[in-house]
Amino acid sequence: MLTLQLDDFLLELKDGAIKNVGPSNKTATAKLFDVDRAEAREFGDKRVKLVFEDDEGSEIQIALFPEDVRSIAEDIERLEGDSRVFE
């Protein structure tokens, strides 16, 4: 299940073209639940792309620098030792 929350978001549709309306202070939050597939792969010369997909075909891709990937890996290791999730 993919959920999107868009704040201060307004688009104009005119003659088949989509145009941003208003200031560029928009924010968005995307959440993907019930992930069926997750993978990590190279993205360009300097980043790692994490790809998550559910059984409905919804997908989120995140490109991170290696130091951010290492930080997440450390967080997961810490959870493995401290959390009920990994029991």
C-alpha positions as CSV (number, residue, x, y, z in Angstrom):
1,M,0.0,0.0,0.0
2,L,1.4,3.4,-1.0
3,T,0.3,6.5,0.7
4,L,1.2,10.1,-0.4
5,Q,0.7,13.2,1.6
6,L,1.2,16.4,-0.4
7,D,1.3,19.8,1.4
8,D,0.7,23.2,-0.2
9,F,0.4,21.4,-3.6
10,L,-1.4,23.0,-6.5
11,L,-1.1,22.0,-10.2
12,E,-2.7,23.5,-13.2
13,L,-3.7,21.3,-16.1
14,K,-4.1,23.2,-19.4
15,D,-4.1,21.8,-22.9
16,G,-2.7,18.5,-21.6
17,A,0.3,20.1,-19.8
18,I,0.8,20.0,-16.1
19,K,2.2,23.2,-14.5
20,N,3.2,24.0,-11.0
21,V,1.1,26.8,-9.5
22,G,2.3,29.0,-6.6
23,P,5.5,29.1,-4.6
24,S,8.0,26.3,-4.5
25,N,7.5,25.5,-0.8
26,K,5.7,22.2,-1.4
27,T,6.5,19.1,0.7
28,A,5.6,15.5,0.3
29,T,5.7,12.3,2.4
30,A,5.5,8.9,0.7
31,K,5.0,5.7,2.7
32,L,5.1,2.1,1.3
33,F,3.7,-0.7,3.5
34,D,3.7,-4.4,2.9
35,V,6.9,-4.4,0.9
36,D,7.4,-7.6,-1.1
37,R,10.7,-6.8,-2.7
38,A,13.7,-4.8,-1.6
39,E,17.1,-4.4,-3.2
40,A,20.2,-2.2,-3.2
41,R,22.2,-1.4,-6.3
42,E,24.7,1.1,-7.6
43,F,23.4,4.4,-8.8
44,G,25.8,6.4,-10.8
45,D,29.4,6.7,-9.6
46,K,28.7,7.8,-6.0
47,R,25.4,6.5,-4.7
48,V,23.5,3.5,-3.7
49,K,19.9,3.1,-4.8
50,L,17.4,1.3,-2.5
51,V,14.3,0.1,-4.3
52,F,11.2,-1.1,-2.5
53,E,8.1,-2.6,-4.2
54,D,4.8,-4.0,-3.0
55,D,2.6,-6.7,-4.6
56,E,0.5,-4.0,-6.3
57,G,3.5,-2.7,-8.2
58,S,3.9,0.5,-6.2
59,E,7.6,1.4,-5.9
60,I,9.8,3.8,-4.0
61,Q,13.4,4.4,-5.0
62,I,15.9,6.2,-2.7
63,A,19.4,7.2,-3.8
64,L,21.8,7.6,-0.9
65,F,25.5,8.3,-0.5
66,P,27.5,5.4,1.0
67,E,28.0,7.1,4.4
68,D,24.2,7.3,4.8
69,V,23.8,3.6,3.8
70,R,26.4,2.7,6.4
71,S,24.5,4.7,9.0
72,I,21.3,2.8,8.2
73,A,23.2,-0.5,8.3
74,E,24.5,0.4,11.8
75,D,20.9,1.3,12.9
76,I,19.8,-2.2,11.7
77,E,22.6,-3.9,13.5
78,R,21.7,-2.1,16.7
79,L,18.0,-3.1,16.3
80,E,19.1,-6.7,15.8
81,G,20.6,-6.7,19.3
82,D,18.0,-4.5,21.1
83,S,14.6,-5.0,19.4
84,R,11.8,-7.6,19.7
85,V,11.4,-7.2,16.0
86,F,14.4,-9.5,15.3
87,E,13.5,-12.2,17.9
